[in-house]
């Protein structure tokens, strides 16, 4: 597309001026931002905030929403929410007004709400779809646009392709009508909390908990949920509690990244806490750290997944547990022990949350669906509640040890490396079998250990998921180390992820 033509039809004077400046300066930004439109997929949109085709801006959001409205049709009902990132409030309003002008009833949530509250609202308000403006734990420069179907679950094929085709058919953004006639402001936070808090029992001996929102939107909701649930000693990390789209105290606002919980650990040491709970910026993920001999130990997503799975399975009369194919196999053994069903899915909660009869699902990237009847997505708030309640009854590390003794010690690790052509690097792997239903490869050792390699969905790199299972933790650690020899060595040396 011609940048000057795009600028002429940009409804936002700020990004229009930005593109015109690049044109005058013959900036290399033009090639980057006009390499083609931002691609719409099952995860919606995600990209840098700014001018141009490949960025999140008013023009992109306008055309995307017009396409979504055409796909849904007039007379439908859509929930719209947003986080606190740069541009989120503006994109929320644009989304609402474009939908309204297309004859869609808009249920507009207050700004700066957690993603799981939007997912809850879609089901609770019996909407036909939902839009959440968020980029989750991406860097501060990014924003995104996430679409839920009527079940409150992320869309799956062929809906994504159908919506993308409808977006392609939309004309210039400044020609798309906008209106406020069909917008109704709603607030379901009280209803969400009324559902979330009773998921846990009142703790008889609640631990002192430190919580961090990582400058996101979940801090206040989590504090209120914990208070109502009976946790009377909760200390927020003050420097990270209020929403701040610049995420000034962390390099990356992702609780998986090393160093992200440093302030939380320092706060916990200062107040003598026994548990750290961390949310990512849109509060759909939960990280957990506990005291250990060497200081604070952050549990892996698979460890938290097993702990929550055991706790929920122990209380269940029936149902199904599920996790993604790259997550630990321990959950399947827990399900079998309790006489429950178990499903392994493709990666992503758009698949996990759709498992029939689901009572709990997780993926290793710190995502846990602990109340699938009401929230069809990962939910960091309810996950934190359940972890806190479990920690009030048992020592989490002791329980992990007991699960290892009963089912074998399942140790997992993720390593990754960048490569210019992930698909070509994947094709060169020797001894790996096809991974059904996904562009990945799997290798199983004679001992029953495994390595899964798959391309990243957002970056030019391969992700490698290692799992070793052994009767003792020491042996599992040794075998996990030996699995590294199967990890591709192209590109930089693998780094723990």
C-alpha positions as CSV (number, residue, x, y, z in Angstrom):
1,X,0.0,0.0,0.0
2,X,1.1,3.5,-0.7
3,X,2.0,5.2,2.6
4,X,0.7,8.6,1.5
5,X,-2.6,7.1,0.5
6,X,-2.8,5.3,3.9
7,X,-2.1,8.5,5.7
8,X,-4.7,10.4,3.8
9,X,-7.4,7.9,5.1
10,X,-6.0,7.6,8.7
11,X,-8.7,8.8,11.1
12,X,-6.1,9.5,13.8
13,X,-4.2,12.8,13.4
14,X,-1.4,11.5,15.6
15,X,-0.5,8.4,13.5
16,X,-1.3,10.3,10.3
17,X,1.3,12.9,11.2
18,X,3.8,10.2,12.1
19,X,3.5,8.5,8.7
20,X,3.8,11.8,6.9
21,X,6.9,12.6,8.8
22,X,8.4,9.2,7.8
23,X,7.6,10.0,4.2
24,X,9.2,13.4,4.4
25,X,12.3,11.9,6.0
26,X,12.3,8.8,3.7
27,X,12.5,6.8,6.9
28,X,13.3,3.1,6.9
29,X,10.2,2.8,9.1
30,X,8.1,3.0,6.0
31,X,9.3,-0.4,4.8
32,X,8.7,-1.9,8.2
33,X,5.2,-0.5,8.7
34,X,3.9,-1.0,5.2
35,X,5.1,-4.6,4.6
36,X,1.5,-5.7,4.5
37,X,-1.5,-5.6,6.9
38,X,-1.3,-6.8,10.4
39,X,-2.4,-10.5,10.2
40,X,-5.6,-11.5,11.9
41,X,-5.6,-15.1,13.3
42,X,-7.0,-17.2,16.2
43,X,-5.1,-14.9,18.6
44,X,-6.6,-11.8,16.9
45,X,-4.1,-9.1,16.4
46,X,-0.9,-8.1,18.1
47,X,1.7,-5.6,17.1
48,X,3.5,-2.3,18.0
49,X,1.4,0.8,18.7
50,X,1.9,3.4,16.0
51,X,1.3,4.4,12.4
52,X,1.1,2.1,9.4
53,X,-0.4,-1.2,8.2
54,X,1.6,-3.5,10.4
55,X,0.8,-1.6,13.7
56,X,-2.0,-1.3,16.2
57,X,-3.7,2.0,15.6
58,X,-7.1,3.5,15.1
59,X,-7.2,2.6,11.4
60,X,-6.3,-1.0,12.0
61,X,-8.7,-1.4,14.9
62,X,-11.5,0.3,12.9
63,X,-11.1,-2.0,9.8
64,X,-10.7,-5.1,12.0
65,X,-13.9,-4.2,14.0
66,X,-15.8,-3.5,10.8
67,X,-14.9,-6.9,9.5
68,X,-15.9,-8.6,12.8
69,X,-19.2,-6.8,12.7
70,X,-19.9,-7.9,9.2
71,X,-19.1,-11.5,10.2
72,X,-21.4,-11.3,13.2
73,X,-24.2,-9.4,11.6
74,X,-26.6,-6.8,13.0
75,X,-28.6,-7.6,16.1
76,X,-25.8,-9.5,17.7
77,X,-24.4,-8.6,21.1
78,X,-20.7,-8.1,21.8
79,X,-18.8,-7.5,25.1
80,X,-15.8,-5.1,24.8
81,X,-13.1,-4.7,27.4
82,X,-9.5,-3.5,27.6
83,X,-6.3,-3.5,29.7
84,X,-4.2,-0.4,30.6
85,X,-1.6,-0.5,27.8
86,X,-0.8,2.4,25.5
87,X,-3.9,3.0,23.3
88,X,-6.1,0.5,25.0
89,X,-8.8,2.9,26.2
90,X,-8.9,4.6,22.8
91,X,-9.1,1.3,20.9
92,X,-11.8,0.1,23.2
93,X,-13.9,3.1,22.4
94,X,-13.3,2.8,18.6
95,X,-14.3,-0.8,18.8
96,X,-17.5,0.0,20.6
97,X,-18.5,2.8,18.2
98,X,-17.8,0.8,15.0
99,X,-19.8,-2.2,16.3
100,X,-22.6,0.2,17.4
101,X,-22.8,1.8,13.9
102,X,-23.1,-1.7,12.4
103,X,-26.2,-2.5,14.4
104,X,-24.4,-4.6,17.0
105,X,-25.4,-4.2,20.7
106,X,-22.3,-3.3,22.6
107,X,-21.8,-4.2,26.3
108,X,-19.0,-1.9,27.2
109,X,-16.9,-2.9,30.3
110,X,-15.0,-0.4,32.4
111,X,-11.5,0.3,31.2
112,X,-8.5,-1.4,32.8
113,X,-10.0,-4.8,33.6
114,X,-8.4,-8.3,33.6
115,X,-8.8,-10.4,30.5
116,X,-10.5,-13.3,32.4
117,X,-13.2,-10.8,33.5
118,X,-14.0,-10.1,29.9
119,X,-14.1,-13.8,29.1
120,X,-16.4,-14.3,32.1
121,X,-18.6,-11.4,30.9
122,X,-19.2,-13.0,27.5
123,X,-20.8,-16.1,29.0
124,X,-22.4,-14.3,31.9
125,X,-24.1,-11.7,29.7
126,X,-24.9,-14.3,27.0
127,X,-23.1,-12.3,24.3
128,X,-22.4,-13.5,20.8
129,X,-18.8,-12.5,21.0
130,X,-16.2,-10.5,23.0
131,X,-13.3,-8.2,22.2
132,X,-10.5,-7.7,24.6
133,X,-7.9,-5.0,23.8
134,X,-4.7,-6.4,25.3
135,X,-1.2,-7.6,24.4
136,X,-1.0,-9.7,27.6
137,X,2.7,-9.9,28.6
138,X,4.2,-8.5,25.4
139,X,6.7,-5.6,25.6
140,X,5.4,-2.1,26.5
141,X,5.4,-0.9,22.9
142,X,2.8,-3.5,21.8
143,X,-1.0,-3.8,22.0
144,X,-3.4,-6.3,20.6
145,X,-7.0,-7.3,19.9
146,X,-8.4,-10.6,21.1
147,X,-11.7,-12.1,20.0
148,X,-13.9,-14.5,21.9
149,X,-16.8,-16.5,20.5
150,X,-20.2,-16.9,22.2
151,X,-18.7,-19.5,24.6
152,X,-16.2,-17.0,26.0
153,X,-13.4,-18.9,24.4
154,X,-10.9,-17.7,21.8
155,X,-12.0,-18.3,18.2
156,X,-10.7,-21.3,16.2
157,X,-10.6,-22.1,12.5
158,X,-12.4,-21.5,10.3
159,X,-13.8,-18.4,12.2
160,X,-10.4,-16.7,12.0
161,X,-10.1,-17.0,8.3
162,X,-13.7,-15.9,7.8
163,X,-13.2,-12.8,9.9
164,X,-9.9,-12.1,8.1
165,X,-11.7,-12.2,4.8
166,X,-14.4,-9.9,6.1
167,X,-11.7,-7.4,7.2
168,X,-10.0,-7.5,3.8
169,X,-13.3,-6.5,2.3
170,X,-13.5,-3.3,4.4
171,X,-12.7,0.0,2.7
172,X,-10.7,2.9,4.0
173,X,-10.8,3.3,7.8
174,X,-12.1,6.9,7.6
175,X,-15.1,5.8,5.7
176,X,-16.2,3.3,8.3
177,X,-19.2,4.7,10.3
178,X,-19.1,5.1,14.0
179,X,-21.9,5.6,16.5
180,X,-22.7,5.5,20.2
181,X,-26.4,4.7,19.9
182,X,-26.1,1.0,20.7
183,X,-23.5,1.1,23.5
184,X,-24.5,0.1,27.0
185,X,-22.0,0.4,29.8
186,X,-22.0,-2.7,32.1
187,X,-19.9,-3.9,35.0
188,X,-19.6,-7.5,36.0
189,X,-16.7,-7.4,38.4
190,X,-18.9,-8.0,41.4
191,X,-20.5,-11.0,39.7
192,X,-17.0,-12.3,38.7
193,X,-15.8,-12.1,42.3
194,X,-19.0,-13.7,43.7
195,X,-18.2,-16.7,41.5
196,X,-14.4,-16.7,42.0
197,X,-14.2,-16.4,45.8
198,X,-16.3,-19.5,46.7
199,X,-14.1,-21.7,44.6
200,X,-11.8,-21.9,47.7
201,X,-12.4,-22.8,51.3
202,X,-11.8,-20.3,54.0
203,X,-8.2,-20.9,55.2
204,X,-7.6,-21.9,58.8
205,X,-4.0,-20.8,58.8
206,X,-3.5,-18.4,55.8
207,X,0.1,-17.7,54.8
208,X,1.5,-14.2,54.5
209,X,1.2,-13.6,50.8
210,X,3.1,-11.1,48.6
211,X,1.4,-10.3,45.3
212,X,2.5,-8.4,42.3
213,X,0.5,-7.2,39.3
214,X,3.6,-6.3,37.3
215,X,2.2,-2.9,36.5
216,X,-0.9,-4.5,35.0
217,X,-4.6,-4.5,35.7
218,X,-5.1,-7.4,38.1
219,X,-3.7,-6.1,41.4
220,X,-6.8,-4.6,42.8
221,X,-9.0,-7.5,41.8
222,X,-6.6,-10.1,43.2
223,X,-6.3,-8.2,46.5
224,X,-10.1,-8.0,46.9
225,X,-10.5,-11.7,46.0
226,X,-7.9,-12.7,48.6
227,X,-9.5,-10.5,51.2
228,X,-12.9,-11.9,50.7
229,X,-11.5,-15.4,50.7
230,X,-10.1,-14.9,54.2
231,X,-6.4,-14.1,53.5
232,X,-5.8,-11.3,56.0
233,X,-2.0,-11.0,55.5
234,X,-1.5,-9.9,51.9
235,X,1.3,-7.4,50.9
236,X,1.3,-6.0,47.4
237,X,4.6,-5.0,45.7
238,X,4.0,-1.3,45.9
239,X,6.3,-0.3,43.0
240,X,4.3,-2.6,40.7
241,X,0.8,-2.5,42.0
242,X,-0.8,0.3,39.9
243,X,-1.2,0.0,36.1
244,X,1.6,1.6,34.2
245,X,1.9,0.9,30.4
246,X,5.6,1.5,30.5
247,X,6.3,-1.4,32.9
248,X,9.2,0.7,34.4
249,X,10.6,-1.9,36.9
250,X,11.0,-4.9,34.6
251,X,12.8,-5.5,31.3
252,X,9.8,-7.6,30.1
253,X,6.4,-7.8,31.9
254,X,6.4,-11.6,31.7
255,X,6.6,-13.5,34.9
256,X,8.4,-16.3,33.1
257,X,11.4,-14.1,32.4
258,X,14.3,-14.3,34.8
259,X,14.5,-11.4,37.2
260,X,10.8,-10.3,36.8
261,X,10.0,-11.4,40.4
262,X,13.1,-9.8,42.0
263,X,11.1,-6.9,43.6
264,X,8.5,-9.4,44.8
265,X,11.2,-11.6,46.4
266,X,12.8,-8.5,48.1
267,X,9.3,-7.5,49.4
268,X,8.7,-11.0,50.7
269,X,12.0,-11.1,52.5
270,X,11.3,-7.7,54.1
271,X,7.8,-8.7,55.4
272,X,8.6,-12.3,56.1
273,X,6.1,-13.7,53.7
274,X,5.7,-17.4,52.9
275,X,4.2,-17.2,49.4
276,X,4.6,-15.0,46.3
277,X,1.9,-14.8,43.7
278,X,2.5,-12.9,40.5
279,X,0.1,-11.9,37.7
280,X,1.1,-10.9,34.2
281,X,-0.2,-7.5,33.0
282,X,-3.7,-8.6,31.8
283,X,-4.0,-11.1,34.8
284,X,-4.6,-14.2,32.7
285,X,-1.4,-15.9,33.9
286,X,-0.2,-16.8,37.4
287,X,3.4,-17.3,38.7
288,X,4.2,-18.8,42.1
289,X,7.4,-18.7,44.2
290,X,8.0,-20.3,47.6
291,X,10.8,-20.2,50.1
292,X,13.6,-22.7,49.6
293,X,17.0,-23.4,51.0
294,X,18.6,-21.1,48.4
295,X,16.1,-18.3,48.9
296,X,13.0,-18.1,46.7
297,X,12.2,-20.8,44.2
298,X,9.9,-20.0,41.4
299,X,7.8,-23.0,40.5
300,X,7.5,-24.0,36.8
301,X,4.2,-23.9,35.0
302,X,4.2,-27.7,35.0
303,X,4.8,-27.8,38.7
304,X,1.9,-25.4,39.5
305,X,-0.2,-27.2,36.9
306,X,0.3,-30.5,38.7
307,X,-0.4,-29.0,42.1
308,X,-3.6,-27.5,41.0
309,X,-4.6,-30.6,39.1
310,X,-4.0,-32.8,42.1
311,X,-6.1,-30.5,44.3
312,X,-9.0,-30.2,41.9
313,X,-9.0,-33.9,41.1
314,X,-9.0,-34.8,44.8
315,X,-12.3,-32.9,45.2
316,X,-13.9,-33.9,41.9
317,X,-16.7,-36.4,41.5
318,X,-16.1,-36.7,37.8
319,X,-15.0,-34.8,34.7
320,X,-11.9,-34.3,32.6
321,X,-8.5,-32.8,33.1
322,X,-6.6,-31.4,30.1
323,X,-3.2,-29.9,29.1
324,X,-1.4,-29.0,26.0
325,X,0.9,-31.4,24.2
326,X,4.0,-29.6,25.3
327,X,3.0,-29.7,29.0
328,X,4.1,-32.4,31.4
329,X,2.5,-35.9,31.2
330,X,2.1,-35.9,35.0
331,X,-1.4,-34.4,34.8
332,X,-2.6,-37.5,32.9
333,X,-1.3,-39.8,35.6
334,X,-3.1,-37.7,38.2
335,X,-6.3,-38.0,36.3
336,X,-6.0,-41.7,36.0
337,X,-5.3,-42.1,39.7
338,X,-8.5,-40.3,40.5
339,X,-10.6,-42.1,37.9
340,X,-11.0,-38.9,35.8
341,X,-10.9,-38.4,32.1
342,X,-7.8,-36.8,30.5
343,X,-7.2,-35.1,27.2
344,X,-4.0,-33.8,25.5
345,X,-4.7,-30.9,23.2
346,X,-2.9,-28.7,20.7
347,X,-1.1,-25.7,22.2
348,X,-3.4,-22.8,23.3
349,X,-6.4,-22.3,25.5
350,X,-8.6,-22.1,22.5
351,X,-8.2,-25.9,22.4
352,X,-7.9,-26.7,26.1
353,X,-11.1,-24.8,27.1
354,X,-13.1,-26.6,24.5
355,X,-12.5,-30.1,25.9
356,X,-15.9,-31.7,26.7
357,X,-16.5,-32.2,30.5
358,X,-13.4,-30.1,31.4
359,X,-13.0,-29.4,35.1
360,X,-9.4,-28.1,34.9
361,X,-6.9,-27.4,32.2
362,X,-3.4,-25.8,32.0
363,X,-0.5,-25.2,29.8
364,X,3.2,-24.9,30.8
365,X,3.4,-21.2,30.0
366,X,1.8,-20.3,33.4
367,X,-1.8,-20.5,32.2
368,X,-4.5,-22.3,34.3
369,X,-8.2,-22.7,33.7
370,X,-9.6,-23.5,37.1
371,X,-13.3,-22.7,36.6
372,X,-14.0,-23.7,33.0
373,X,-17.8,-23.6,33.6
374,X,-17.7,-19.8,33.9
375,X,-14.4,-18.7,32.4
376,X,-13.4,-20.3,29.1
377,X,-9.8,-19.1,29.2
378,X,-6.8,-19.0,31.4
379,X,-7.4,-17.0,34.6
380,X,-4.6,-15.8,36.8
381,X,-7.0,-14.5,39.5
382,X,-8.7,-17.8,40.3
383,X,-5.4,-19.7,39.9
384,X,-3.8,-17.4,42.5
385,X,-6.8,-18.0,44.8
386,X,-6.5,-21.7,44.5
387,X,-2.7,-21.7,45.0
388,X,-3.0,-19.6,48.1
389,X,-5.7,-21.8,49.6
390,X,-3.7,-25.0,48.8
391,X,-0.6,-23.4,50.4
392,X,-2.6,-22.7,53.6
393,X,-3.2,-26.5,54.0
394,X,0.1,-28.1,52.7
395,X,3.7,-27.3,52.0
396,X,3.8,-26.9,48.2
397,X,7.3,-28.4,47.8
398,X,6.4,-31.3,50.1
399,X,3.3,-32.0,47.9
400,X,5.4,-31.9,44.8
401,X,7.8,-34.4,46.4
402,X,4.9,-36.7,47.3
403,X,3.6,-36.5,43.7
404,X,7.0,-37.4,42.4
405,X,7.2,-40.4,44.7
406,X,3.8,-41.6,43.7
407,X,3.9,-41.0,39.9
408,X,7.6,-40.6,39.2
409,X,9.5,-37.3,39.2
410,X,8.5,-35.4,36.1
411,X,11.0,-32.7,35.4
412,X,10.6,-30.3,32.5
413,X,12.6,-27.6,30.9
414,X,12.2,-25.3,27.9
415,X,15.2,-24.1,25.8
416,X,15.1,-22.2,22.6
417,X,17.3,-20.7,19.9
418,X,16.8,-18.2,17.2
419,X,17.1,-19.2,13.6
420,X,16.4,-17.3,10.4
421,X,14.3,-20.2,9.0
422,X,12.6,-22.2,11.8
423,X,10.8,-24.5,9.3
424,X,14.0,-25.5,7.6
425,X,15.7,-26.1,10.9
426,X,12.8,-28.2,12.0
427,X,12.9,-30.3,8.8
428,X,16.6,-31.1,9.4
429,X,16.0,-32.9,12.7
430,X,17.0,-36.5,12.7
431,X,15.3,-39.2,14.8
432,X,12.3,-37.0,15.4
433,X,8.7,-38.0,14.5
434,X,5.9,-35.8,13.3
435,X,3.9,-34.2,16.0
436,X,0.2,-34.8,15.0
437,X,-1.9,-31.8,14.3
438,X,0.9,-29.2,14.8
439,X,4.0,-28.0,13.0
440,X,6.4,-29.7,15.4
441,X,8.5,-32.8,16.0
442,X,8.8,-35.2,18.9
443,X,11.6,-37.6,20.0
444,X,11.0,-40.3,22.6
445,X,13.9,-42.0,24.3
446,X,14.0,-45.7,25.3
447,X,13.7,-44.6,28.9
448,X,10.4,-42.8,28.2
449,X,11.8,-39.3,28.2
450,X,10.9,-36.9,25.4
451,X,11.9,-33.8,23.5
452,X,9.3,-31.7,21.5
453,X,10.5,-29.1,19.1
454,X,8.1,-26.6,17.6
455,X,8.5,-23.1,15.9
456,X,7.5,-20.1,18.0
457,X,4.2,-18.5,16.9
458,X,5.5,-15.0,17.3
459,X,9.3,-15.0,16.9
460,X,11.9,-16.5,14.5
461,X,13.0,-19.3,16.8
462,X,12.5,-22.9,17.7
463,X,11.2,-23.9,21.2
464,X,12.3,-27.2,22.7
465,X,10.3,-28.8,25.5
466,X,12.2,-31.4,27.5
467,X,10.7,-33.9,29.9
468,X,12.4,-36.6,32.0
469,X,10.6,-39.0,34.3
470,X,12.4,-41.1,36.9
471,X,11.9,-42.7,40.3
472,X,14.1,-40.1,42.0
473,X,14.5,-36.4,41.5
474,X,18.3,-36.8,41.2
475,X,17.9,-39.3,38.4
476,X,15.3,-37.2,36.6
477,X,17.7,-34.2,36.8
478,X,20.5,-36.3,35.3
479,X,18.3,-37.5,32.5
480,X,17.0,-34.1,31.8
481,X,20.5,-32.9,31.4
482,X,21.3,-35.7,28.9
483,X,18.3,-34.7,26.9
484,X,20.0,-31.5,25.9
485,X,22.1,-33.4,23.4
486,X,19.0,-33.9,21.3
487,X,18.3,-30.1,21.2
488,X,19.2,-28.6,17.9
489,X,22.4,-26.6,18.0
490,X,21.9,-24.2,15.1
491,X,22.0,-20.6,16.1
492,X,23.2,-19.4,19.6
493,X,23.6,-21.9,22.4
494,X,20.3,-22.8,24.0
495,X,19.2,-20.8,26.9
496,X,16.8,-21.7,29.7
497,X,13.3,-20.3,29.0
